């Protein structure tokens, strides 16, 4: 019985993790989980799974359940995340909190020598060199849960590294992939959140609409797999059936294809290094019909090139890219800036801030803080076009 802790259980990855736990009750036990403010869901899951600990991170909710509910210990605030991942009963931590807030509890879990099923891409984007050093130092296993990275992870295990020319991340193209470019300055929040394939939270869905999420995944892939940015490619794949492609030196391509459901990568990450033991979803290959691919339009998705730029620059540049984007997306969702301003803010922040090359947590965190302060200080009071 593998003990599981889920950070951010109310999101799409958390929901998929719950599906896996329910499908394999003989293999996994939910030891602890966190929610931000969804106390209704927390109570339902306490009643169903009887976990040992629950953390409610929204400080406005402090004390809502007291220190115990139906036999489950309740802790509050972001610091409670460290407590629930460090429990001796926890073997695997699923890090599904969106944004850089997921980094600190991930670091705690690494130091506690837990297996990391990482779904929080910002942890590696912002603190990549530091995280990789910790993973090596503490000898932990880190398995990606993002569908694209998990697909590549599985493909790369089947092929000799020196025979790989390039790896390719696929992208749905997001909410505006077929919208005339001249209409992008006037798109609404509702339009941005209407993703054609996946059901995700607002921040990730907006990232997808501008292909910022794929830029973050490019940087994450670099830190996960060690390929140079010249060896990492991105293609638009509207069907969202092929999740990762590797190209061998002779020009042949191997691809991982499955129905677009997060239950596949979550189950793989939880069972790894063992195989998922039974059928998850009955979808035959002939039901897929078409698989189409095209290059991303740089005029439609300018943030993708900025991600490659930040990655190649290295040091704190990826942290600045991520922090500027997170802040800009928040401004867009608050209707303070138009959608097309997001990549402009990222580019301006990368150009204005001094790029440093930290070796510790504090150095990366300082640049994260500086980027957020820069964007908020310049754009919070009104629209800048």
C-alpha positions as CSV (number, residue, x, y, z in Angstrom):
1,X,0.0,0.0,0.0
2,X,1.6,3.3,-1.2
3,X,0.8,6.4,0.9
4,X,0.0,9.4,-1.3
5,X,-0.1,13.1,-0.5
6,X,-1.7,15.4,-3.0
7,X,-0.9,19.1,-3.0
8,X,-3.7,21.0,-4.8
9,X,-6.4,18.3,-4.9
10,X,-9.2,20.5,-6.2
11,X,-7.6,21.1,-9.6
12,X,-7.7,18.9,-12.7
13,X,-4.6,16.9,-11.8
14,X,-6.0,16.3,-8.3
15,X,-9.3,15.1,-9.8
16,X,-7.4,12.7,-12.0
17,X,-5.4,11.5,-9.0
18,X,-8.6,10.7,-7.1
19,X,-9.8,8.7,-10.1
20,X,-6.7,6.6,-9.9
21,X,-6.9,6.1,-6.1
22,X,-10.5,5.0,-6.5
23,X,-9.6,2.6,-9.3
24,X,-6.7,1.0,-7.4
25,X,-7.8,1.1,-3.7
26,X,-5.7,-2.0,-3.0
27,X,-2.5,-0.1,-4.2
28,X,-2.8,3.4,-2.8
29,X,-4.0,5.2,0.3
30,X,-4.6,9.0,0.4
31,X,-2.7,10.0,3.5
32,X,-2.9,13.8,3.2
33,X,-4.0,16.5,0.8
34,X,-4.3,20.2,0.5
35,X,-6.9,22.6,-0.9
36,X,-6.8,26.4,-1.0
37,X,-10.3,27.5,-0.1
38,X,-12.6,24.7,-1.3
39,X,-13.7,23.5,2.1
40,X,-16.8,21.8,0.7
41,X,-14.6,19.4,-1.3
42,X,-12.2,19.0,1.6
43,X,-15.1,17.8,3.8
44,X,-16.4,15.4,1.1
45,X,-12.9,13.9,0.7
46,X,-12.4,13.6,4.4
47,X,-15.6,11.6,4.7
48,X,-14.7,9.4,1.7
49,X,-11.0,8.7,2.1
50,X,-10.4,9.3,5.9
51,X,-6.9,10.8,5.4
52,X,-4.6,11.5,8.3
53,X,-4.0,15.2,7.6
54,X,-5.6,17.9,5.5
55,X,-4.1,21.4,4.9
56,X,-6.3,24.4,4.0
57,X,-3.9,27.0,2.6
58,X,-6.2,30.0,2.4
59,X,-5.5,32.0,5.5
60,X,-9.1,33.4,5.5
61,X,-10.2,29.9,6.3
62,X,-8.1,29.4,9.3
63,X,-10.0,27.5,12.0
64,X,-12.9,26.7,9.9
65,X,-12.8,23.0,10.9
66,X,-10.9,23.4,14.2
67,X,-7.9,21.2,14.5
68,X,-9.7,17.9,13.7
69,X,-12.6,16.9,11.5
70,X,-14.1,13.3,11.6
71,X,-10.7,12.0,12.9
72,X,-8.6,13.9,10.3
73,X,-6.1,16.4,11.6
74,X,-6.5,19.9,10.0
75,X,-3.6,22.3,9.5
76,X,-3.9,25.8,8.0
77,X,-1.8,28.2,5.9
78,X,1.0,27.6,3.4
79,X,3.4,26.3,6.1
80,X,1.0,23.4,6.7
81,X,2.0,22.0,3.3
82,X,5.4,21.1,4.7
83,X,3.8,19.2,7.5
84,X,1.6,17.0,5.3
85,X,4.3,16.0,2.8
86,X,6.8,15.1,5.5
87,X,4.6,12.5,7.2
88,X,6.3,9.1,7.5
89,X,3.2,7.4,6.0
90,X,3.7,9.3,2.8
91,X,5.6,7.6,0.0
92,X,4.7,9.7,-3.0
93,X,3.8,13.4,-3.3
94,X,1.8,14.7,-6.2
95,X,2.6,18.4,-6.6
96,X,-0.4,19.9,-8.3
97,X,-0.5,23.4,-6.9
98,X,-0.5,25.9,-9.7
99,X,2.3,28.5,-9.8
100,X,5.6,29.1,-7.9
101,X,3.7,28.5,-4.6
102,X,4.2,24.8,-5.2
103,X,8.0,25.0,-5.0
104,X,8.6,25.2,-1.3
105,X,6.6,22.1,-0.3
106,X,8.2,20.2,-3.2
107,X,11.6,21.0,-1.8
108,X,10.4,19.8,1.6
109,X,9.2,16.6,0.0
110,X,12.5,16.1,-1.8
111,X,14.5,16.6,1.5
112,X,12.1,14.1,3.1
113,X,13.1,11.6,0.4
114,X,9.6,11.2,-1.0
115,X,9.0,10.2,-4.6
116,X,7.8,13.3,-6.5
117,X,5.1,13.1,-9.1
118,X,5.6,16.6,-10.4
119,X,2.7,18.4,-12.0
120,X,3.8,21.9,-10.9
121,X,5.9,23.0,-13.9
122,X,6.8,26.4,-12.2
123,X,9.0,24.6,-9.6
124,X,11.5,23.5,-12.3
125,X,11.1,26.6,-14.4
126,X,11.8,29.0,-11.6
127,X,14.3,27.0,-9.5
128,X,15.5,24.3,-12.0
129,X,19.3,24.2,-11.3
130,X,18.6,24.2,-7.5
131,X,15.9,21.5,-7.7
132,X,18.1,19.2,-9.8
133,X,20.9,19.5,-7.3
134,X,18.5,18.6,-4.5
135,X,17.1,15.6,-6.4
136,X,20.6,14.3,-7.0
137,X,21.7,15.0,-3.4
138,X,18.8,13.2,-1.8
139,X,18.5,10.5,-4.4
140,X,14.8,10.8,-5.0
141,X,12.8,9.8,-8.0
142,X,11.0,12.6,-9.9
143,X,8.4,11.5,-12.4
144,X,6.6,14.1,-14.5
145,X,2.8,14.2,-14.5
146,X,2.2,16.7,-17.3
147,X,0.9,14.7,-20.2
148,X,3.6,15.8,-22.6
149,X,6.5,15.3,-20.2
150,X,5.2,12.0,-19.0
151,X,4.9,10.8,-22.6
152,X,8.5,11.9,-23.3
153,X,9.7,10.3,-20.0
154,X,8.2,6.9,-21.2
155,X,9.6,7.2,-24.7
156,X,13.1,8.1,-23.5
157,X,13.2,5.0,-21.3
158,X,12.8,2.9,-24.5
159,X,15.6,4.5,-26.6
160,X,19.3,4.9,-26.2
161,X,20.0,8.6,-25.4
162,X,22.8,8.9,-27.9
163,X,20.4,7.9,-30.7
164,X,18.0,10.8,-30.1
165,X,18.3,13.9,-32.3
166,X,15.3,15.9,-30.8
167,X,12.3,15.7,-28.6
168,X,9.0,17.3,-29.5
169,X,6.3,18.7,-27.2
170,X,2.8,18.8,-28.7
171,X,0.4,21.7,-28.1
172,X,-3.4,21.9,-28.7
173,X,-2.9,25.6,-29.7
174,X,-5.3,26.8,-27.1
175,X,-8.5,28.7,-27.2
176,X,-7.4,31.1,-30.0
177,X,-5.6,28.7,-32.4
178,X,-8.1,29.4,-35.2
179,X,-9.1,32.9,-34.4
180,X,-7.9,35.6,-36.8
181,X,-4.8,37.3,-35.3
182,X,-6.3,40.8,-35.8
183,X,-9.1,39.8,-33.3
184,X,-6.8,38.9,-30.5
185,X,-6.6,42.4,-28.9
186,X,-10.3,42.3,-28.2
187,X,-10.8,38.8,-26.8
188,X,-12.6,38.3,-23.5
189,X,-11.8,36.3,-20.4
190,X,-14.7,34.0,-21.3
191,X,-13.2,33.3,-24.7
192,X,-9.7,32.7,-23.2
193,X,-11.1,30.1,-20.8
194,X,-12.9,28.1,-23.5
195,X,-10.2,25.5,-24.1
196,X,-10.9,23.2,-27.0
197,X,-9.6,20.0,-25.4
198,X,-8.7,20.1,-21.7
199,X,-10.6,21.2,-18.6
200,X,-8.1,23.1,-16.5
201,X,-7.9,26.0,-14.1
202,X,-8.1,29.7,-15.3
203,X,-4.4,30.4,-15.1
204,X,-3.3,27.3,-17.0
205,X,-6.0,27.8,-19.6
206,X,-4.9,31.4,-20.3
207,X,-1.3,30.2,-20.5
208,X,-2.5,27.7,-23.1
209,X,-4.2,30.3,-25.2
210,X,-1.0,32.2,-25.6
211,X,1.2,29.0,-25.7
212,X,3.0,30.4,-22.6
213,X,2.3,27.0,-21.0
214,X,4.3,25.3,-23.8
215,X,7.1,27.7,-23.3
216,X,7.2,26.8,-19.6
217,X,7.1,23.1,-20.6
218,X,10.1,23.7,-22.9
219,X,12.1,25.0,-20.0
220,X,10.8,22.2,-17.8
221,X,11.8,19.6,-20.4
222,X,15.3,21.0,-20.4
223,X,15.7,20.5,-16.7
224,X,13.9,17.2,-16.6
225,X,15.7,15.5,-19.4
226,X,18.9,17.5,-20.0
227,X,18.4,18.2,-23.7
228,X,19.7,21.5,-25.1
229,X,17.1,24.0,-26.3
230,X,18.2,23.4,-29.9
231,X,17.0,19.8,-29.4
232,X,13.6,20.7,-28.0
233,X,10.8,21.4,-30.5
234,X,7.1,22.4,-30.3
235,X,4.3,21.5,-32.8
236,X,0.6,22.4,-32.8
237,X,-1.5,19.2,-32.7
238,X,-5.2,20.1,-32.5
239,X,-6.4,16.6,-31.8
240,X,-4.4,16.3,-28.5
241,X,-3.9,12.6,-29.0
242,X,-0.1,12.5,-29.5
243,X,1.5,13.9,-26.4
244,X,5.2,13.5,-27.1
245,X,7.5,12.6,-30.0
246,X,11.2,11.7,-30.1
247,X,13.2,11.8,-33.3
248,X,16.1,9.4,-33.7
249,X,19.3,10.1,-35.6
250,X,18.1,8.3,-38.7
251,X,15.1,10.6,-38.9
252,X,12.5,8.1,-37.6
253,X,10.0,9.4,-35.0
254,X,8.5,7.5,-32.1
255,X,5.4,9.0,-30.5
256,X,3.2,8.4,-27.5
257,X,-0.5,8.6,-28.3
258,X,-3.5,8.1,-26.0
259,X,-6.9,9.5,-25.4
260,X,-6.5,13.0,-23.8
261,X,-7.2,12.1,-20.2
262,X,-4.8,12.9,-17.3
263,X,-5.6,9.5,-15.7
264,X,-2.9,8.0,-17.9
265,X,0.1,10.1,-16.8
266,X,-1.1,10.2,-13.2
267,X,-1.4,6.4,-13.0
268,X,2.0,6.0,-14.6
269,X,3.6,8.4,-12.2
270,X,2.0,6.8,-9.1
271,X,2.9,3.2,-10.2
272,X,6.4,4.0,-11.5
273,X,8.8,2.1,-11.7
274,X,6.1,-0.6,-12.0
275,X,3.6,-0.7,-14.9
276,X,0.0,0.3,-14.5
277,X,-1.6,-3.1,-14.1
278,X,-4.9,-2.8,-16.0
279,X,-7.0,-1.0,-18.6
280,X,-7.8,2.6,-17.7
281,X,-9.9,3.7,-20.6
282,X,-11.1,1.6,-23.5
283,X,-10.2,3.6,-26.6
284,X,-9.1,1.8,-29.8
285,X,-6.6,3.4,-32.2
286,X,-9.2,3.5,-35.1
287,X,-11.3,5.9,-33.0
288,X,-8.6,8.5,-33.3
289,X,-9.3,9.2,-37.0
290,X,-6.8,12.0,-37.8
291,X,-3.5,13.1,-36.4
292,X,-2.4,16.5,-37.7
293,X,0.6,18.6,-36.9
294,X,1.7,22.2,-37.8
295,X,4.4,24.6,-36.7
296,X,3.2,27.3,-34.2
297,X,2.8,30.8,-35.8
298,X,5.3,33.2,-34.0
299,X,2.9,36.1,-34.7
300,X,0.1,34.3,-32.9
301,X,2.3,33.0,-30.1
302,X,5.1,35.5,-29.4
303,X,5.6,34.2,-25.8
304,X,7.0,30.9,-27.1
305,X,10.1,32.5,-28.6
306,X,10.5,34.4,-25.3
307,X,10.5,31.2,-23.4
308,X,13.3,29.8,-25.6
309,X,15.2,33.1,-25.1
310,X,14.9,32.9,-21.4
311,X,15.9,29.2,-21.3
312,X,19.0,29.8,-23.5
313,X,19.9,32.8,-21.3
314,X,19.7,30.6,-18.3
315,X,20.3,31.7,-14.7
316,X,17.3,33.6,-13.3
317,X,15.9,34.4,-16.7
318,X,13.3,31.5,-16.6
319,X,12.3,32.6,-13.1
320,X,11.7,36.1,-14.4
321,X,9.8,34.8,-17.4
322,X,7.5,32.7,-15.1
323,X,6.9,35.4,-12.5
324,X,6.2,38.1,-15.1
325,X,3.7,35.8,-16.8
326,X,1.9,34.8,-13.6
327,X,1.5,38.4,-12.6
328,X,0.4,39.4,-16.1
329,X,-2.2,36.6,-16.3
330,X,-3.6,37.7,-12.9
331,X,-3.9,41.3,-14.3
332,X,-5.7,39.9,-17.4
333,X,-8.1,37.8,-15.3
334,X,-8.9,41.0,-13.3
335,X,-9.6,42.8,-16.5
336,X,-6.7,45.3,-16.0
337,X,-4.9,44.5,-19.2
338,X,-5.9,43.0,-22.6
339,X,-4.8,39.4,-23.5
340,X,-2.2,40.5,-26.0
341,X,-0.4,42.5,-23.3
342,X,0.7,39.4,-21.5
343,X,3.7,38.5,-23.9
344,X,4.6,42.2,-24.1
345,X,4.9,42.4,-20.3
346,X,7.0,39.2,-20.2
347,X,9.4,40.6,-22.9
348,X,9.7,44.0,-21.2
349,X,10.4,42.4,-17.8
350,X,13.1,40.2,-19.3
351,X,14.7,43.2,-21.0
352,X,14.5,45.5,-18.0
353,X,15.7,43.3,-15.1
354,X,19.3,42.3,-14.6
355,X,19.8,38.6,-15.3
356,X,21.7,36.9,-12.4
357,X,23.0,33.3,-12.1
358,X,22.1,32.2,-8.6
359,X,23.3,29.0,-6.9
360,X,20.8,28.9,-4.1
361,X,17.1,29.2,-3.4
362,X,17.3,32.8,-2.2
363,X,18.9,34.1,-5.4
364,X,16.2,32.6,-7.6
365,X,13.4,33.7,-5.2
366,X,14.7,37.3,-5.2
367,X,14.4,37.5,-9.0
368,X,10.9,36.0,-8.8
369,X,9.9,38.7,-6.3
370,X,11.6,41.4,-8.3
371,X,9.8,40.5,-11.5
372,X,6.4,40.5,-9.8
373,X,7.1,43.8,-8.2
374,X,8.2,45.3,-11.5
375,X,5.0,44.2,-13.3
376,X,2.6,45.2,-10.5
377,X,4.4,48.5,-10.0
378,X,4.0,49.4,-13.7
379,X,0.7,47.9,-14.7
380,X,-1.5,47.5,-11.6
381,X,-3.1,51.0,-11.8
382,X,-4.3,50.8,-15.4
383,X,-4.0,49.4,-18.9
384,X,-0.7,49.9,-20.7
385,X,-0.8,48.9,-24.4
